[in-house]
Amino acid sequence: MLTGLILTGGASTRMGSPKALLSDPEGRPFILRIIDVFAAAARDRLDQIVIVAGVHHDEIVTVLDASDPALPVRLVRNPDPARGQLSSIWSGLDAMSASTDGVLMTLVDVPMVAPATVRAVIDAWSRTRSPVVRPICDGRRGHPVIFDHAVVGELRAAPLDQGARVVVRAHWNDSVDVPVEDRGCLIDIDTPDDYERLL
């Protein structure tokens, strides 16, 4: 079993509003869209979804409370998200079951990934139990990324200023890239211009 991990701890300063609460082209908040995609792709493979929030924690609570998530969701707060993305990963790892076999991690900034892509990444990890598995489209690597349980300790020990990239680089030769045709795994929404293009 995997634990889904959605990182939404950033301050969204470039966007000017919480990215987790932006509406996708169908009108769903990004955070709910990602939960729905994870559920559609891997309901039987995920024990829970952990969402790590930061300064927008309370707003996300309001959205989750008004919804009926398709999977069990646990929302945790990164006490100091200014330390960077790895600090949110640490907060998520602290909230997960010790028995989980791996972490299916994505960013709330990448809301448009398709369920088929999530399934393909999970299937590749199941076959190989590679330490790092991620989709690749048009030569670019995207999200979600699976970190196998075997490298959780390395994530916890990685330097904050370098982040999870340290673990990805350390396992470059034994990681698995899963070819997909889903550009949604690459679409990163950081600015109002990015959001306008998405809509």
N, CA and C atoms as an extended XYZ file, in Angstrom:
597
Properties=species:S:1:pos:R:3:atomname:S:1:resname:S:1:resid:I:1 pbc="F F F"
N         0.833       -1.201        0.000 N   MET     1
C         0.000        0.000        0.000 CA  MET     1
C         0.869        1.254        0.000 C   MET     1
N         0.349        2.278       -0.622 N   LEU     2
C         1.020        3.573       -0.687 CA  LEU     2
C         0.237        4.596        0.127 C   LEU     2
N         0.935        5.638        0.531 N   THR     3
C         0.282        6.819        1.087 CA  THR     3
C         0.372        7.936        0.060 C   THR     3
N        -0.754        8.548       -0.253 N   GLY     4
C        -0.740        9.709       -1.122 CA  GLY     4
C        -0.305       10.936       -0.342 C   GLY     4
N         0.563       11.735       -0.926 N   LEU     5
C         1.070       12.943       -0.263 CA  LEU     5
C         0.915       14.117       -1.218 C   LEU     5
N         0.117       15.099       -0.808 N   ILE     6
C        -0.099       16.304       -1.614 CA  ILE     6
C         0.513       17.477       -0.875 C   ILE     6
N         1.463       18.146       -1.513 N   LEU     7
C         2.152       19.268       -0.885 CA  LEU     7
C         1.508       20.579       -1.313 C   LEU     7
N         1.064       21.337       -0.329 N   THR     8
C         0.450       22.636       -0.589 CA  THR     8
C         0.838       23.615        0.512 C   THR     8
N         2.135       23.558        0.883 N   GLY     9
C         2.601       24.364        2.004 CA  GLY     9
C         3.104       25.737        1.631 C   GLY     9
N         3.237       26.015        0.336 N   GLY    10
C         3.792       27.297       -0.086 CA  GLY    10
C         2.850       28.461        0.181 C   GLY    10
N         3.418       29.653        0.152 N   ALA    11
C         2.641       30.866        0.428 CA  ALA    11
C         1.890       31.381       -0.795 C   ALA    11
N         2.157       30.823       -1.970 N   SER    12
C         1.490       31.240       -3.219 CA  SER    12
C         1.675       32.730       -3.481 C   SER    12
N         2.886       33.229       -3.201 N   THR    13
C         3.113       34.667       -3.352 CA  THR    13
C         3.042       35.113       -4.812 C   THR    13
N         3.553       34.292       -5.726 N   ARG    14
C         3.497       34.679       -7.137 CA  ARG    14
C         2.082       34.620       -7.680 C   ARG    14
N         1.289       33.673       -7.166 N   MET    15
C        -0.095       33.560       -7.630 CA  MET    15
C        -0.968       34.646       -7.016 C   MET    15
N        -0.718       34.964       -5.758 N   GLY    16
C        -1.503       35.991       -5.086 CA  GLY    16
C        -2.716       35.462       -4.351 C   GLY    16
N        -2.961       34.151       -4.443 N   SER    17
C        -4.061       33.500       -3.720 CA  SER    17
C        -3.702       32.030       -3.566 C   SER    17
N        -4.315       31.309       -2.626 N   PRO    18
C        -3.932       29.907       -2.393 CA  PRO    18
C        -4.182       29.035       -3.622 C   PRO    18
N        -3.123       28.407       -4.109 N   LYS    19
C        -3.264       27.578       -5.303 CA  LYS    19
C        -4.171       26.375       -5.055 C   LYS    19
N        -4.174       25.861       -3.849 N   ALA    20
C        -5.014       24.697       -3.543 CA  ALA    20
C        -6.487       24.979       -3.771 C   ALA    20
N        -6.870       26.251       -3.686 N   LEU    21
C        -8.281       26.609       -3.786 CA  LEU    21
C        -8.673       27.133       -5.160 C   LEU    21
N        -7.710       27.264       -6.074 N   LEU    22
C        -8.048       27.675       -7.428 CA  LEU    22
C        -8.939       26.626       -8.079 C   LEU    22
N        -9.840       27.068       -8.923 N   SER    23
C       -10.744       26.145       -9.613 CA  SER    23
C       -10.129       25.645      -10.908 C   SER    23
N       -10.270       24.338      -11.158 N   ASP    24
C        -9.836       23.782      -12.429 CA  ASP    24
C       -10.856       24.154      -13.512 C   ASP    24
N       -10.611       23.787      -14.771 N   PRO    25
C       -11.559       24.172      -15.827 CA  PRO    25
C       -12.976       23.658      -15.624 C   PRO    25
N       -13.164       22.630      -14.768 N   GLU    26
C       -14.506       22.121      -14.472 CA  GLU    26
C       -15.098       22.732      -13.208 C   GLU    26
N       -14.347       23.610      -12.554 N   GLY    27
C       -14.879       24.300      -11.387 CA  GLY    27
C       -14.515       23.684      -10.045 C   GLY    27
N       -13.700       22.630      -10.029 N   ARG    28
C       -13.301       22.011       -8.765 CA  ARG    28
C       -12.025       22.646       -8.242 C   ARG    28
N       -11.922       22.875       -6.928 N   PRO    29
C       -10.649       23.338       -6.376 CA  PRO    29
C        -9.534       22.335       -6.690 C   PRO    29
N        -8.354       22.851       -6.945 N   PHE    30
C        -7.222       21.980       -7.291 CA  PHE    30
C        -7.067       20.841       -6.288 C   PHE    30
N        -7.182       21.151       -4.998 N   ILE    31
C        -6.924       20.133       -3.983 CA  ILE    31
C        -7.929       18.985       -4.100 C   ILE    31
N        -9.191       19.311       -4.377 N   LEU    32
C       -10.198       18.261       -4.516 CA  LEU    32
C       -10.020       17.490       -5.817 C   LEU    32
N        -9.602       18.162       -6.859 N   ARG    33
C        -9.347       17.464       -8.124 CA  ARG    33
C        -8.276       16.397       -7.935 C   ARG    33
N        -7.177       16.747       -7.249 N   ILE    34
C        -6.085       15.787       -7.072 CA  ILE    34
C        -6.548       14.606       -6.217 C   ILE    34
N        -7.305       14.877       -5.168 N   ILE    35
C        -7.844       13.783       -4.350 CA  ILE    35
C        -8.700       12.862       -5.211 C   ILE    35
N        -9.565       13.431       -6.035 N   ASP    36
C       -10.428       12.630       -6.899 CA  ASP    36
C        -9.618       11.794       -7.895 C   ASP    36
N        -8.562       12.387       -8.447 N   VAL    37
C        -7.717       11.658       -9.400 CA  VAL    37
C        -7.011       10.497       -8.703 C   VAL    37
N        -6.470       10.739       -7.518 N   PHE    38
C        -5.826        9.658       -6.776 CA  PHE    38
C        -6.829        8.537       -6.484 C   PHE    38
N        -8.037        8.911       -6.093 N   ALA    39
C        -9.050        7.905       -5.783 CA  ALA    39
C        -9.448        7.118       -7.029 C   ALA    39
N        -9.637        7.812       -8.145 N   ALA    40
C       -10.028        7.143       -9.384 CA  ALA    40
C        -8.938        6.201       -9.881 C   ALA    40
N        -7.688        6.576       -9.649 N   ALA    41
C        -6.571        5.793      -10.168 CA  ALA    41
C        -6.172        4.653       -9.252 C   ALA    41
N        -6.341        4.834       -7.930 N   ALA    42
C        -5.674        3.902       -7.018 CA  ALA    42
C        -6.405        3.738       -5.699 C   ALA    42
N        -7.721        3.735       -5.744 N   ARG    43
C        -8.487        3.620       -4.503 CA  ARG    43
C        -8.055        2.406       -3.682 C   ARG    43
N        -7.723        1.311       -4.356 N   ASP    44
C        -7.376        0.086       -3.641 CA  ASP    44
C        -5.895       -0.008       -3.299 C   ASP    44
N        -5.105        1.002       -3.676 N   ARG    45
C        -3.665        0.974       -3.422 CA  ARG    45
C        -3.220        2.022       -2.414 C   ARG    45
N        -4.125        2.917       -2.018 N   LEU    46
C        -3.777        3.998       -1.099 CA  LEU    46
C        -4.455        3.779        0.248 C   LEU    46
N        -3.673        3.820        1.320 N   ASP    47
C        -4.272        3.688        2.646 CA  ASP    47
C        -4.871        5.004        3.120 C   ASP    47
N        -4.284        6.112        2.705 N   GLN    48
C        -4.811        7.424        3.040 CA  GLN    48
C        -4.120        8.466        2.169 C   GLN    48
N        -4.651        9.669        2.217 N   ILE    49
C        -3.997       10.811        1.584 CA  ILE    49
C        -3.636       11.798        2.678 C   ILE    49
N        -2.375       12.206        2.686 N   VAL    50
C        -1.903       13.226        3.619 CA  VAL    50
C        -1.695       14.513        2.834 C   VAL    50
N        -2.325       15.576        3.292 N   ILE    51
C        -2.154       16.896        2.689 CA  ILE    51
C        -1.349       17.747        3.663 C   ILE    51
N        -0.280       18.338        3.166 N   VAL    52
C         0.536       19.202        4.009 CA  VAL    52
C         0.292       20.649        3.605 C   VAL    52
N        -0.249       21.422        4.528 N   ALA    53
C        -0.542       22.834        4.281 CA  ALA    53
C         0.389       23.699        5.109 C   ALA    53
N         0.383       24.981        4.792 N   GLY    54
C         1.202       25.943        5.523 CA  GLY    54
C         0.350       27.117        5.951 C   GLY    54
N         0.629       28.265        5.359 N   VAL    55
C        -0.066       29.484        5.786 CA  VAL    55
C        -1.546       29.465        5.416 C   VAL    55
N        -1.926       28.627        4.449 N   HIS    56
C        -3.332       28.568        4.020 CA  HIS    56
C        -4.066       27.374        4.620 C   HIS    56
N        -3.564       26.861        5.725 N   HIS    57
C        -4.137       25.675        6.360 CA  HIS    57
C        -5.639       25.837        6.620 C   HIS    57
N        -6.027       26.948        7.225 N   ASP    58
C        -7.429       27.112        7.633 CA  ASP    58
C        -8.372       27.176        6.436 C   ASP    58
N        -7.940       27.835        5.350 N   GLU    59
C        -8.777       27.890        4.150 CA  GLU    59
C        -8.977       26.495        3.548 C   GLU    59
N        -7.928       25.683        3.582 N   ILE    60
C        -8.028       24.325        3.045 CA  ILE    60
C        -8.944       23.474        3.918 C   ILE    60
N        -8.866       23.668        5.225 N   VAL    61
C        -9.777       22.966        6.133 CA  VAL    61
C       -11.217       23.243        5.738 C   VAL    61
N       -11.535       24.498        5.461 N   THR    62
C       -12.903       24.874        5.101 CA  THR    62
C       -13.376       24.141        3.849 C   THR    62
N       -12.504       24.053        2.836 N   VAL    63
C       -12.872       23.372        1.594 CA  VAL    63
C       -13.063       21.879        1.830 C   VAL    63
N       -12.159       21.270        2.583 N   LEU    64
C       -12.265       19.834        2.846 CA  LEU    64
C       -13.510       19.512        3.671 C   LEU    64
N       -13.802       20.371        4.650 N   ASP    65
C       -14.972       20.129        5.502 CA  ASP    65
C       -16.278       20.192        4.710 C   ASP    65
N       -16.265       20.970        3.635 N   ALA    66
C       -17.478       21.131        2.827 CA  ALA    66
C       -17.587       20.079        1.727 C   ALA    66
N       -16.612       19.175        1.674 N   SER    67
C       -16.606       18.161        0.618 CA  SER    67
C       -16.748       16.774        1.231 C   SER    67
N       -16.788       15.791        0.368 N   ASP    68
C       -16.861       14.393        0.811 CA  ASP    68
C       -15.767       13.628        0.069 C   ASP    68
N       -14.509       13.713        0.553 N   PRO    69
C       -13.395       13.096       -0.174 CA  PRO    69
C       -13.614       11.598       -0.398 C   PRO    69
N       -13.155       11.130       -1.545 N   ALA    70
C       -13.351        9.740       -1.928 CA  ALA    70
C       -12.402        8.789       -1.197 C   ALA    70
N       -11.412        9.327       -0.506 N   LEU    71
C       -10.477        8.543        0.283 CA  LEU    71
C       -10.264        9.221        1.627 C   LEU    71
N        -9.830        8.462        2.640 N   PRO    72
C        -9.497        9.112        3.913 CA  PRO    72
C        -8.400       10.159        3.718 C   PRO    72
N        -8.633       11.343        4.268 N   VAL    73
C        -7.701       12.458        4.114 CA  VAL    73
C        -7.269       12.932        5.488 C   VAL    73
N        -5.981       13.149        5.624 N   ARG    74
C        -5.445       13.739        6.843 CA  ARG    74
C        -4.719       15.024        6.474 C   ARG    74
N        -5.131       16.131        7.061 N   LEU    75
C        -4.507       17.420        6.795 CA  LEU    75
C        -3.574       17.764        7.943 C   LEU    75
N        -2.325       18.037        7.619 N   VAL    76
C        -1.347       18.417        8.629 CA  VAL    76
C        -0.753       19.766        8.263 C   VAL    76
N        -0.222       20.437        9.258 N   ARG    77
C         0.348       21.769        9.048 CA  ARG    77
C         1.875       21.717        9.150 C   ARG    77
N         2.538       22.252        8.164 N   ASN    78
C         3.985       22.461        8.252 CA  ASN    78
C         4.191       23.695        9.123 C   ASN    78
N         4.845       23.552       10.277 N   PRO    79
C         4.954       24.691       11.184 CA  PRO    79
C         5.837       25.815       10.651 C   PRO    79
N         6.705       25.509        9.682 N   ASP    80
C         7.598       26.541        9.153 CA  ASP    80
C         7.850       26.271        7.666 C   ASP    80
N         6.839       26.512        6.823 N   PRO    81
C         6.990       26.187        5.404 CA  PRO    81
C         8.040       27.022        4.685 C   PRO    81
N         8.473       28.119        5.294 N   ALA    82
C         9.514       28.936        4.676 CA  ALA    82
C        10.832       28.173        4.545 C   ALA    82
N        10.960       27.057        5.255 N   ARG    83
C        12.175       26.242        5.139 CA  ARG    83
C        12.270       25.543        3.792 C   ARG    83
N        11.167       25.487        3.051 N   GLY    84
C        11.208       24.889        1.727 CA  GLY    84
C        10.385       23.627        1.613 C   GLY    84
N        10.331       23.119        0.374 N   GLN    85
C         9.451       21.992        0.053 CA  GLN    85
C         9.805       20.734        0.842 C   GLN    85
N        11.096       20.501        1.074 N   LEU    86
C        11.479       19.296        1.803 CA  LEU    86
C        10.908       19.300        3.216 C   LEU    86
N        10.773       20.468        3.816 N   SER    87
C        10.203       20.516        5.161 CA  SER    87
C         8.749       20.065        5.146 C   SER    87
N         8.037       20.331        4.051 N   SER    88
C         6.658       19.830        3.930 CA  SER    88
C         6.645       18.318        3.738 C   SER    88
N         7.613       17.804        2.992 N   ILE    89
C         7.717       16.347        2.854 CA  ILE    89
C         7.940       15.721        4.223 C   ILE    89
N         8.809       16.314        5.024 N   TRP    90
C         9.050       15.786        6.376 CA  TRP    90
C         7.764       15.779        7.198 C   TRP    90
N         6.994       16.866        7.117 N   SER    91
C         5.724       16.910        7.858 CA  SER    91
C         4.790       15.804        7.396 C   SER    91
N         4.780       15.536        6.093 N   GLY    92
C         3.950       14.462        5.567 CA  GLY    92
C         4.431       13.095        6.020 C   GLY    92
N         5.730       12.884        6.008 N   LEU    93
C         6.276       11.598        6.458 CA  LEU    93
C         5.939       11.349        7.922 C   LEU    93
N         5.973       12.412        8.721 N   ASP    94
C         5.657       12.264       10.146 CA  ASP    94
C         4.207       11.826       10.359 C   ASP    94
N         3.337       12.159        9.404 N   ALA    95
C         1.908       11.860        9.552 CA  ALA    95
C         1.529       10.503        8.976 C   ALA    95
N         2.451        9.841        8.300 N   MET    96
C         2.123        8.596        7.622 CA  MET    96
C         2.312        7.395        8.534 C   MET    96
N         1.660        6.322        8.179 N   SER    97
C         1.847        5.061        8.883 CA  SER    97
C         3.248        4.526        8.618 C   SER    97
N         3.872        3.991        9.644 N   ALA    98
C         5.212        3.430        9.491 CA  ALA    98
C         5.214        2.206        8.593 C   ALA    98
N         4.050        1.602        8.398 N   SER    99
C         3.972        0.371        7.608 CA  SER    99
C         3.740        0.626        6.122 C   SER    99
N         3.612        1.874        5.719 N   THR   100
C         3.363        2.149        4.307 CA  THR   100
C         4.543        1.705        3.468 C   THR   100
N         4.274        1.222        2.262 N   ASP   101
C         5.327        0.702        1.398 CA  ASP   101
C         5.993        1.775        0.542 C   ASP   101
N         5.383        2.938        0.463 N   GLY   102
C         5.944        4.001       -0.340 CA  GLY   102
C         5.052        5.225       -0.304 C   GLY   102
N         5.544        6.297       -0.911 N   VAL   103
C         4.861        7.580       -0.903 CA  VAL   103
C         4.580        7.999       -2.342 C   VAL   103
N         3.307        8.218       -2.655 N   LEU   104
C         2.895        8.745       -3.954 CA  LEU   104
C         2.733       10.247       -3.778 C   LEU   104
N         3.731       11.007       -4.210 N   MET   105
C         3.796       12.435       -3.886 CA  MET   105
C         3.531       13.297       -5.115 C   MET   105
N         2.756       14.361       -4.903 N   THR   106
C         2.566       15.350       -5.955 CA  THR   106
C         2.445       16.725       -5.328 C   THR   106
N         2.486       17.734       -6.192 N   LEU   107
C         2.358       19.125       -5.778 CA  LEU   107
C         0.977       19.632       -6.161 C   LEU   107
N         0.401       20.484       -5.322 N   VAL   108
C        -0.895       21.058       -5.669 CA  VAL   108
C        -0.777       21.951       -6.894 C   VAL   108
N         0.456       22.366       -7.212 N   ASP   109
C         0.722       23.183       -8.401 CA  ASP   109
C         0.496       22.408       -9.700 C   ASP   109
N         0.423       21.061       -9.623 N   VAL   110
C         0.312       20.219      -10.816 CA  VAL   110
C        -1.021       19.467      -10.735 C   VAL   110
N        -2.135       20.178      -10.982 N   PRO   111
C        -3.449       19.587      -10.708 CA  PRO   111
C        -4.048       18.772      -11.844 C   PRO   111
N        -3.450       18.803      -13.045 N   MET   112
C        -4.145       18.291      -14.221 CA  MET   112
C        -3.693       16.892      -14.644 C   MET   112
N        -2.923       16.221      -13.821 N   VAL   113
C        -2.490       14.870      -14.162 CA  VAL   113
C        -3.699       13.950      -14.302 C   VAL   113
N        -3.618       13.011      -15.223 N   ALA   114
C        -4.732       12.096      -15.497 CA  ALA   114
C        -4.644       10.851      -14.623 C   ALA   114
N        -5.792       10.258      -14.276 N   PRO   115
C        -5.761        9.009      -13.507 CA  PRO   115
C        -4.922        7.925      -14.168 C   PRO   115
N        -4.944        7.833      -15.498 N   ALA   116
C        -4.166        6.800      -16.192 CA  ALA   116
C        -2.679        6.949      -15.920 C   ALA   116
N        -2.212        8.182      -15.792 N   THR   117
C        -0.799        8.412      -15.494 CA  THR   117
C        -0.473        7.944      -14.085 C   THR   117
N        -1.341        8.256      -13.135 N   VAL   118
C        -1.124        7.810      -11.761 CA  VAL   118
C        -1.085        6.286      -11.715 C   VAL   118
N        -2.007        5.635      -12.417 N   ARG   119
C        -2.020        4.167      -12.442 CA  ARG   119
C        -0.742        3.611      -13.053 C   ARG   119
N        -0.272        4.234      -14.136 N   ALA   120
C         0.939        3.751      -14.804 CA  ALA   120
C         2.150        3.841      -13.889 C   ALA   120
N         2.237        4.929      -13.139 N   VAL   121
C         3.368        5.095      -12.218 CA  VAL   121
C         3.299        4.051      -11.101 C   VAL   121
N         2.106        3.838      -10.558 N   ILE   122
C         1.955        2.838       -9.493 CA  ILE   122
C         2.252        1.436      -10.020 C   ILE   122
N         1.776        1.116      -11.211 N   ASP   123
C         2.041       -0.202      -11.778 CA  ASP   123
C         3.534       -0.433      -11.975 C   ASP   123
N         4.240        0.600      -12.448 N   ALA   124
C         5.690        0.466      -12.657 CA  ALA   124
C         6.407        0.267      -11.328 C   ALA   124
N         5.982        0.999      -10.323 N   TRP   125
C         6.587        0.809       -8.996 CA  TRP   125
C         6.298       -0.593       -8.460 C   TRP   125
N         5.074       -1.084       -8.631 N   SER   126
C         4.717       -2.421       -8.152 CA  SER   126
C         5.579       -3.494       -8.803 C   SER   126
N         5.857       -3.322      -10.098 N   ARG   127
C         6.665       -4.315      -10.820 CA  ARG   127
C         8.126       -4.279      -10.405 C   ARG   127
N         8.641       -3.092      -10.152 N   THR   128
C        10.088       -2.929       -9.991 CA  THR   128
C        10.538       -2.662       -8.563 C   THR   128
N         9.634       -2.082       -7.758 N   ARG   129
C         9.982       -1.566       -6.434 CA  ARG   129
C        11.238       -0.694       -6.504 C   ARG   129
N        11.327        0.056       -7.600 N   SER   130
C        12.418        1.014       -7.748 CA  SER   130
C        12.305        2.089       -6.676 C   SER   130
N        13.431        2.656       -6.241 N   PRO   131
C        13.372        3.679       -5.196 CA  PRO   131
C        12.655        4.956       -5.617 C   PRO   131
N        12.716        5.296       -6.908 N   VAL   132
C        12.068        6.510       -7.416 CA  VAL   132
C        11.401        6.179       -8.749 C   VAL   132
N        10.107        6.466       -8.855 N   VAL   133
C         9.361        6.212      -10.097 CA  VAL   133
C         8.568        7.467      -10.420 C   VAL   133
N         8.617        7.903      -11.681 N   ARG   134
C         7.902        9.128      -12.068 CA  ARG   134
C         7.547        9.081      -13.546 C   ARG   134
N         6.549        9.850      -13.953 N   PRO   135
C         6.185        9.880      -15.372 CA  PRO   135
C         7.136       10.764      -16.168 C   PRO   135
N         7.254       10.462      -17.449 N   ILE   136
C         8.028       11.307      -18.350 CA  ILE   136
C         7.209       11.515      -19.618 C   ILE   136
N         7.121       12.764      -20.045 N   CYS   137
C         6.319       13.124      -21.223 CA  CYS   137
C         7.111       14.138      -22.041 C   CYS   137
N         7.267       13.878      -23.316 N   ASP   138
C         8.024       14.783      -24.193 CA  ASP   138
C         9.417       15.070      -23.643 C   ASP   138
N        10.022       14.065      -23.033 N   GLY   139
C        11.381       14.219      -22.517 CA  GLY   139
C        11.480       14.941      -21.190 C   GLY   139
N        10.348       15.317      -20.602 N   ARG   140
C        10.354       16.028      -19.319 CA  ARG   140
C         9.710       15.150      -18.250 C   ARG   140
N        10.301       15.156      -17.063 N   ARG   141
C         9.785       14.366      -15.951 CA  ARG   141
C         8.774       15.184      -15.170 C   ARG   141
N         7.685       14.505      -14.756 N   GLY   142
C         6.602       15.219      -14.099 CA  GLY   142
C         6.189       14.586      -12.789 C   GLY   142
N         4.932       14.802      -12.422 N   HIS   143
C         4.355       14.293      -11.175 CA  HIS   143
C         3.126       13.449      -11.495 C   HIS   143
N         2.804       12.523      -10.587 N   PRO   144
C         3.343       12.294       -9.249 CA  PRO   144
C         4.623       11.457       -9.286 C   PRO   144
N         5.349       11.496       -8.166 N   VAL   145
C         6.572       10.721       -7.988 CA  VAL   145
C         6.342        9.741       -6.846 C   VAL   145
N         6.772        8.506       -7.041 N   ILE   146
C         6.743        7.547       -5.942 CA  ILE   146
C         8.147        7.405       -5.373 C   ILE   146
N         8.241        7.587       -4.057 N   PHE   147
C         9.461        7.269       -3.317 CA  PHE   147
C         9.172        5.982       -2.542 C   PHE   147
N         9.929        4.935       -2.849 N   ASP   148
C         9.749        3.676       -2.145 CA  ASP   148
C        10.142        3.830       -0.673 C   ASP   148
N         9.555        2.973        0.154 N   HIS   149
C         9.860        3.011        1.597 CA  HIS   149
C        11.364        2.925        1.860 C   HIS   149
N        12.089        2.264        0.968 N   ALA   150
C        13.527        2.075        1.172 CA  ALA   150
C        14.307        3.390        1.222 C   ALA   150
N        13.763        4.459        0.644 N   VAL   151
C        14.499        5.725        0.623 CA  VAL   151
C        13.891        6.785        1.534 C   VAL   151
N        12.903        6.396        2.343 N   VAL   152
C        12.296        7.382        3.253 CA  VAL   152
C        13.341        7.947        4.211 C   VAL   152
N        14.228        7.096        4.700 N   GLY   153
C        15.291        7.579        5.579 CA  GLY   153
C        16.185        8.592        4.893 C   GLY   153
N        16.444        8.390        3.607 N   GLU   154
C        17.262        9.346        2.854 CA  GLU   154
C        16.542       10.680        2.699 C   GLU   154
N        15.234       10.640        2.507 N   LEU   155
C        14.474       11.890        2.443 CA  LEU   155
C        14.574       12.646        3.761 C   LEU   155
N        14.479       11.920        4.857 N   ARG   156
C        14.545       12.570        6.169 CA  ARG   156
C        15.927       13.166        6.435 C   ARG   156
N        16.966       12.594        5.823 N   ALA   157
C        18.331       13.045        6.075 CA  ALA   157
C        18.822       14.067        5.051 C   ALA   157
N        18.039       14.335        4.026 N   ALA   158
C        18.476       15.243        2.962 CA  ALA   158
C        18.607       16.675        3.485 C   ALA   158
N        19.559       17.450        2.956 N   PRO   159
C        19.700       18.848        3.373 CA  PRO   159
C        18.510       19.690        2.915 C   PRO   159
N        18.043       20.558        3.784 N   LEU   160
C        16.882       21.384        3.450 CA  LEU   160
C        17.124       22.242        2.217 C   LEU   160
N        18.347       22.730        2.044 N   ASP   161
C        18.602       23.640        0.930 CA  ASP   161
C        18.711       22.915       -0.414 C   ASP   161
N        18.755       21.574       -0.388 N   GLN   162
C        18.836       20.811       -1.633 CA  GLN   162
C        17.573       20.002       -1.906 C   GLN   162
N        16.846       19.673       -0.866 N   GLY   163
C        15.552       19.033       -1.020 CA  GLY   163
C        15.633       17.594       -1.495 C   GLY   163
N        14.491       17.110       -2.005 N   ALA   164
C        14.381       15.721       -2.446 CA  ALA   164
C        15.236       15.435       -3.668 C   ALA   164
N        15.723       16.478       -4.346 N   ARG   165
C        16.584       16.258       -5.513 CA  ARG   165
C        17.804       15.426       -5.158 C   ARG   165
N        18.283       15.542       -3.915 N   VAL   166
C        19.445       14.761       -3.480 CA  VAL   166
C        19.149       13.268       -3.609 C   VAL   166
N        17.961       12.865       -3.181 N   VAL   167
C        17.580       11.457       -3.245 CA  VAL   167
C        17.383       11.033       -4.697 C   VAL   167
N        16.756       11.880       -5.492 N   VAL   168
C        16.543       11.557       -6.909 CA  VAL   168
C        17.877       11.373       -7.614 C   VAL   168
N        18.837       12.279       -7.363 N   ARG   169
C        20.147       12.160       -8.008 CA  ARG   169
C        20.889       10.915       -7.538 C   ARG   169
N        20.788       10.600       -6.255 N   ALA   170
C        21.500        9.438       -5.710 CA  ALA   170
C        21.008        8.137       -6.342 C   ALA   170
N        19.767        8.133       -6.804 N   HIS   171
C        19.177        6.913       -7.370 CA  HIS   171
C        18.874        7.067       -8.858 C   HIS   171
N        19.608        7.944       -9.510 N   TRP   172
C        19.343        8.222      -10.922 CA  TRP   172
C        19.402        6.952      -11.767 C   TRP   172
N        20.387        6.093      -11.481 N   ASN   173
C        20.592        4.911      -12.317 CA  ASN   173
C        19.628        3.776      -12.015 C   ASN   173
N        18.999        3.794      -10.855 N   ASP   174
C        18.042        2.724      -10.558 CA  ASP   174
C        16.618        3.255      -10.393 C   ASP   174
N        16.380        4.471      -10.847 N   SER   175
C        15.022        4.995      -10.870 CA  SER   175
C        14.336        4.563      -12.163 C   SER   175
N        13.023        4.718      -12.201 N   VAL   176
C        12.246        4.324      -13.381 CA  VAL   176
C        11.447        5.523      -13.872 C   VAL   176
N        11.601        5.845      -15.153 N   ASP   177
C        10.775        6.855      -15.808 CA  ASP   177
C         9.694        6.134      -16.616 C   ASP   177
N         8.454        6.530      -16.414 N   VAL   178
C         7.323        5.866      -17.052 CA  VAL   178
C         6.827        6.744      -18.209 C   VAL   178
N         7.004        6.323      -19.459 N   PRO   179
C         6.555        7.147      -20.586 CA  PRO   179
C         5.023        7.276      -20.601 C   PRO   179
N         4.545        8.506      -20.686 N   VAL   180
C         3.112        8.771      -20.784 CA  VAL   180
C         2.898        9.848      -21.843 C   VAL   180
N         1.659        9.974      -22.279 N   GLU   181
C         1.305       11.017      -23.243 CA  GLU   181
C         0.435       12.078      -22.592 C   GLU   181
N         0.563       12.224      -21.312 N   ASP   182
C        -0.284       13.114      -20.510 CA  ASP   182
C         0.493       14.369      -20.133 C   ASP   182
N         0.274       15.444      -20.897 N   ARG   183
C         0.981       16.682      -20.575 CA  ARG   183
C         0.501       17.289      -19.257 C   ARG   183
N        -0.639       16.789      -18.743 N   GLY   184
C        -1.112       17.269      -17.457 CA  GLY   184
C        -0.134       17.000      -16.334 C   GLY   184
N         0.723       15.990      -16.487 N   CYS   185
C         1.702       15.702      -15.432 CA  CYS   185
C         2.823       16.717      -15.397 C   CYS   185
N         2.866       17.601      -16.405 N   LEU   186
C         3.924       18.615      -16.502 CA  LEU   186
C         3.427       20.027      -16.217 C   LEU   186
N         2.113       20.241      -16.300 N   ILE   187
C         1.568       21.600      -16.218 CA  ILE   187
C         1.663       22.120      -14.786 C   ILE   187
N         2.518       23.102      -14.587 N   ASP   188
C         2.808       23.661      -13.265 CA  ASP   188
C         2.193       25.062      -13.190 C   ASP   188
N         1.271       25.244      -12.252 N   ILE   189
C         0.550       26.517      -12.137 CA  ILE   189
C         1.160       27.329      -10.997 C   ILE   189
N         1.951       28.333      -11.356 N   ASP   190
C         2.630       29.144      -10.348 CA  ASP   190
C         2.214       30.610      -10.355 C   ASP   190
N         1.761       31.098      -11.496 N   THR   191
C         1.488       32.526      -11.642 CA  THR   191
C         0.093       32.730      -12.233 C   THR   191
N        -0.453       33.949      -12.129 N   PRO   192
C        -1.742       34.222      -12.778 CA  PRO   192
C        -1.721       33.938      -14.274 C   PRO   192
N        -0.592       34.190      -14.947 N   ASP   193
C        -0.508       33.879      -16.380 CA  ASP   193
C        -0.629       32.378      -16.621 C   ASP   193
N         0.042       31.573      -15.784 N   ASP   194
C        -0.087       30.117      -15.899 CA  ASP   194
C        -1.555       29.703      -15.756 C   ASP   194
N        -2.220       30.304      -14.804 N   TYR   195
C        -3.609       29.933      -14.530 CA  TYR   195
C        -4.515       30.340      -15.680 C   TYR   195
N        -4.294       31.509      -16.237 N   GLU   196
C        -5.099       31.943      -17.385 CA  GLU   196
C        -4.907       30.986      -18.569 C   GLU   196
N        -3.688       30.540      -18.799 N   ARG   197
C        -3.450       29.587      -19.895 CA  ARG   197
C        -4.195       28.281      -19.642 C   ARG   197
N        -4.210       27.835      -18.378 N   LEU   198
C        -4.906       26.596      -18.050 CA  LEU   198
C        -6.392       26.729      -18.343 C   LEU   198
N        -6.992       27.843      -17.939 N   LEU   199
C        -8.424       28.029      -18.137 CA  LEU   199
C        -8.775       28.222      -19.598 C   LEU   199
